[in-house]
Structures are given as C-alpha cells and as structure tokens.
C-alpha cells in the first residue's frame, strides 16, 4: 500500500477558519501549458478563530513566483511552502496578501482545477480543486466577493467567462484581449469558475417575477448549438418553477451554461456559470433518447436550483454536503414530477435508490447521510449523500405538509442567506417555522444503514378491528454496531375485496378521516388498531415510498396480485408487482440450486397478462409494472450472491413470460407503433417506453426476436427506438447484430456522445466473448482512455452493467477491472475510485468469487503509488 497512510478528516475536529477573506481579485494570463495566476486577498482575522495563528493557504501543484504582504515583497525565509500549503506567520488583524503562481492546465489529467478540454480552458473546483489554481483558504466556510480578470489570445480563446457580471472588456497588444467579471455575492472558492475557448451560444432571455430581464446563454462547440434548445427550455421552466413553488428569483443579470467534453461529474453549479458534462446539455431526436431528454431537464434544473440551495446558502464544511445536495435533489425531483408523470418519476427514483444506495448501505463503504470522517471528500459524492439525503428531506416534507415545508424553507432562506451553515440549521428552520420538534430526524443524518420494517397484521372479525404491528431494525454498519430506532412516516391505505379504498379510523379517533394515513413510527415496535372493518382488508403500505426503508410484510401472493390489480397508489401497485416477481425468483433460484426444472408460475403469468391488457392505464406505468427486477437488485436481496444463477433464473423468467404472452405482446407492440414524428411529450414517452419493453420480451423468442429488433433498428426515426433495438441485438449471436453495430458506427463515428452508446451496448452484452470484445474496444481508434465519458461508456458499462461477465467464475472480469483501475488512478483518481467500488462488496458473494474479488483488491492495495481516493475505497473494503 502507500508509504504513508493518509489521515482522515473528522467532523468532530471542525474548527472555524483563523482568517476570513472579504474580497479577492484574480488575474489570469491564460496559456494552455503555462498560465499565470495573480491573486490579491483582503483578509482579516476571524474573531471565532485562534489568536496569533499563522495564515495557511491551501495549494497543490503550484509554482510560486511571488508573495507580498501589504505591498511588501516577502523573502522565502518569511513564509513556508509545502506540497499542500503556503504558511505565513505573524500577520496583523487585517492584511492584504498577494501571490503569483504558474500552472500547467494541459498536464492536468485529474480534471480538477484549471484544465484543457478539446482546446478549451475550463475549471472544476468542487470540492477542493481551487487549490490547484492559486493559494487560498480552500474551504466552504470562507466566503468572499470575487473580481476576476481573464487575459488570453483572442484567436485561440475568443470567449472569456467567469462568475458574475461582465464589467469590462477590451483589446490588448499582440492579438490578446481581456474581460473582467464581478460577482456581487460572497461565495466559497469551490464555486469559482472560468471558461475560455472557441464556443458559440444559444441565447434567450427570462423575465423574473419582479420584472428583471436575465440574459441566458448555453455555450457549446459551434457544431452543437442547434442541439441546445431542449436544455434552454428546461432552464426557463426551472426558473419559473422555482419562483412559483419556492419563491426564489434569480439574482444576477446573466446566466451561463457551458458544455464540456472532459468532465468527471454530471454538472457543476458555479455561481452564474454552470459547467456541464456535454452529455447533459445537447439533445435532438436523432441523437438523444427519451431518458437523455429527461436527464437533461432534471440536471439543468438541479444546477439552477443550487443558486439558492448551495450557492446563496452553502455548507459550513464538507460533512454537510447533503445540506445542499440532498435538498437540491429533492427539489429537482419535485420539478421533474411536475413536468411529467409523477408516478413514473417516483418509481424510477426508488428503483435507483434500492439498487445503488441500499447496496451502499449494506457494504463496507456504508456511511451516514452526514459522514463523520473521510480521507478523500471526492469519495463522498455518493448515492447516500444525494439520493438518501433527498429521501430524508422528503420525509420532512411529508411530516410538515407542502405549506409547512414552504414556511420552513422561507425561514431558512431568510435566516441564512449569505452564510455557510449546517444540517442542524436547516432542520431548525423547518421546526421553528412550524412550531414542531424535528430533532429526532437528525438521527437519519447521523446513522448509516437501511432500516428493515417487518410488518404483521391480523383481523378480529367479531370486533371489526384490524391490528397492524410494525417492528423496525437497522443492521450494524462499519463503525456503528448499535442502532437506534428512527422516526419513520409510514403512509398506508386499506383495500377491500372489491378493490375499493376503505375509510381509516384509528381506535382513539371519533370518526374516519380519509382513506390514506401517515403513521408516525418512533419506537422499535408499535401496534396500530383500526376500527369499523368487518372484513379483513388488504394493506397498501409504504405508499409513495414515504421512507427509505426495506419492507417485509406477511401478504400472500393472492393479496399482492390484488394490490397489483387495484391499488390506487402507483408506487404501491408497482411495489406489489416487484414483490411478486421476487417471490417467484426466490423459488426459481431454489429450484435451480436443487437441479430441478424451472417452471413459470401461473399466477404471475396471469398478473402480468392483466397488466399488459390494461389499455386504460398510463403506458409508462404499465411498462414499469412489466419490468422485472434487475440482476443488480436481485443480488442486493440475497444473503449469498451467485451472479450466474441470478442471470439464468431471470432470463428463464423473461423468456417464459415472452413465450406465454407472445401474442398479447406482439399485439401491444404493433398497437403502439408511432403515428408521426418524434415528440418529447409524456404520452409519447410512455408509448415508446411500453413498446420497447414489449420488444425486449419478444427479443427472447429466437424465431421472431432478431428480425423484429432489426426491423425497428432500420425503420426508427429517433434515437430512443434505435438505441432500444441496438441494445437488444447486441445481446444476440445473430448476423443482425453485426449489421446493426456496423451501421450505427458508420453513421455516428464522428459524434462522441452518440458513439458512447455504441461502446456501452457491447460492454453490456451477455455473450460469452463480452470481455474479449471490451478488451478489443480498448484498442479501437475511437476509444479515448482519458475521457471520463468514454471510460464510463466502456469500462464502466462492463463493471456496472454486465454482472454476468464481470463476475465470471474464473475471475477474469475482476482482474481486468483491477488493471484498468490501476492505470486510471495514475491520471484520474476520482474516476478510478468509483470504478473500484464494484469490487468492495466481495463478502456478499459465494466463496469462489469472494476469494477472486479480494485478490483483485489486494493487488490494488499493493500498488506502490495509490491515490487518496483509491486508498480509501480499497482499505475500507479490505478492513
């Protein structure tokens, strides 16, 4: 492993900064291989800091040229420079420190700080990238007003951008030019951004509620400007929605979005200058799928919403990351629900949470929504912080109601505008605005793991009473062996034998108050008694997925089928179907292990058939009801995982359903054929989703599947239908497969974002030679080993999207991924650490694979040069 073990940063050791920065003036002389950065910091001692403490400015990879103090050029003996910091002792209460450094953006392969991407210069400063640009107290609780001047060669960099409003620009000698920007709002250094390049923009305007006109720009390479219309429309919808729902108006005169090809993340909310991974900006029907359109709309909104929940109010320290991310994810989920099918959006959110975050909670990297310690903060941009954090906010919204939650956020914005705060401050604002005690919910931020709710119920016909007993337990997680009961809002309804909702009256209430209730769980075990129920009801539990918990309830297959047929809550209906699928899958896995023949459950076949025949329901919801649990989700539900057995059983079930329902599937597929040009509208999205779901089942039929897929591939006029057919053909050993792959490559070889899809479908193929195909594609001329999107499209798609071949019993998949991670760690530690996480749950697998996964991790641990990012992942996995 490393020669020196990296030290963990711990929340309990938080200390206020010793110095505050009132303002900073930055000057950049931009060159791709040699950029000079001058910084002038107006500092004052923090009354809450340590008296007489030296000034410590973070800095990494900087060539220091000059340091001055109140105009006096300091000698090297008057300060100390290390690989991590510049330290200056003996400073007065107020001081002006100026530095000049030189950096090489072209050599910055980590893509943190200032770097180059296809001839453009751009930045990524969250979480700790600003220290790679200049010396600064690079922490989120130091907020300063920034004035930034950029100078560059006009021919190479005609566009110059930084945060805030442009206040000056002009020409310089030797073909250079400059632009100066002022950001009137104090911000931490992680929100700093600059862009310089040969870009063109789509321009529009937005008139705020107070009547101000905001100039909107989306910048891309010239060839892609025409693909930015959907992103611009999404931005304007998000601005209007935030005014209407949260009362938040945009505060600058201009809002820029810039699309970048080389980017580690999805997007970055830098104040007034959002920098986006290009895949989340550009879209047209020929190049982007319905999912791409939805992701773009959601991510554009997410980064815009950060203007208030993240920028105007930011985090005191990085342990509070979910303060901005969990809250903003919840806000973008609300927005997306309002823009499309709320039910389908919610199902998709829960499916992702259960597949990714629940697995994270159950593995060696489990951590609370607010972690207590970290080695490398980049490793905590996780599903727990983001998605589970959003679920905690959703529970608070459920408890307070929409009006109460709005009162709470209004108070939060009023109290803390311009501040760096904590999760406690957010929860306190919600509580104070509503006169309630929300302190128990802090346990959700502090305790790792997924609570398990075990539900029992019984009916007393003589007393017309129904008893519901709920027991909660959270399993131990690393560093937290003991767990406390959590406050859990549990939404439920009751269905009668005829499928109708029943009125609900608790034993201590004088009358029923509706057909849905939210029960308040606080203890390890609670019993609720409902009156006036002469017949045994069928309970519909965890409606809307009201809490991030696992649910085990003693319902029969018949009762689950009843919920699947009649439940008025779309999520509960979907969940009943998923439970039914999982029961059948468990039985099939047992039969497979015993060497018995696999047979299709008749009850499941009939239930699926009824859903398929439900032409009155939203097609997008029907598609969700017909979607089998993924192999990754199934693995997460098992104590001991055998990926090959899971694949065999799931594929049998898929093929058996396709064979049993081939005619209804064909009929629905034909009935859903397009009747005009592509439109990104909820109804059309649902139609395509269900049609391609039907095609996926039909593709399992050897006699008609390949021809139907090829027919759709060749006839499609949009990427949604093209990509669906191509992904299905990529699974098959038929001539049509190569024909389609070749045709796709020939058409799209010049467009990187579209070509990523070509790499991914091959990496995700179940064919026996999939790993050989991936290795060959590493040598393909179109493969770009240092572009994160391309690496994720090939290596990431194999690791995360092909469990059968990644978990090959000979360990070849693990060895391949370890090789890739080791190579990538040398130039992009963040990307390497995220790929390595696929190996960390090795203890969940059967003994043979356990040993091989551990061997791969130990090989990584023995690397002579291991980044902090990768060290943290590997060391925790092996602990």
RARA-V195681 format. One record per helix or strand of 3 or more residues. SS is the DSSP state (hx for helix, st for strand). FROM is the first residue (numbers start at 1). LEN is the number of residues. If there is no record, write none. Layout:
# RARA-V195681
ss->{SS;SS}
from->{FROM;FROM}
len->{LEN;LEN}
This chain:
# RARA-V195681
ss->{hx;st;st;st;st;hx;st;st;hx;st;st;hx;st;st;st;hx;st;hx;st;st;st;hx;hx;st;st;hx;hx;st;hx;hx;hx;hx;hx;hx;st;st;st;st;st;st;hx;st;hx;hx;hx;hx;hx;hx;hx;hx;hx;hx;hx;hx;hx;hx;hx;hx;hx;hx;hx;hx}
from->{11;19;35;55;63;76;85;94;105;113;120;130;144;159;165;173;176;189;194;200;213;222;229;254;273;278;290;313;318;342;377;383;423;439;452;465;488;517;525;538;543;550;557;570;602;619;631;643;662;682;705;719;735;752;770;788;803;812;829;842;847;868}
len->{3;11;11;4;7;3;4;10;3;5;5;3;10;4;7;3;7;3;4;8;8;6;18;7;5;3;16;3;22;20;4;34;12;8;9;9;8;5;6;4;3;4;10;24;11;7;6;18;10;17;11;11;14;12;9;14;4;14;11;3;15;11}
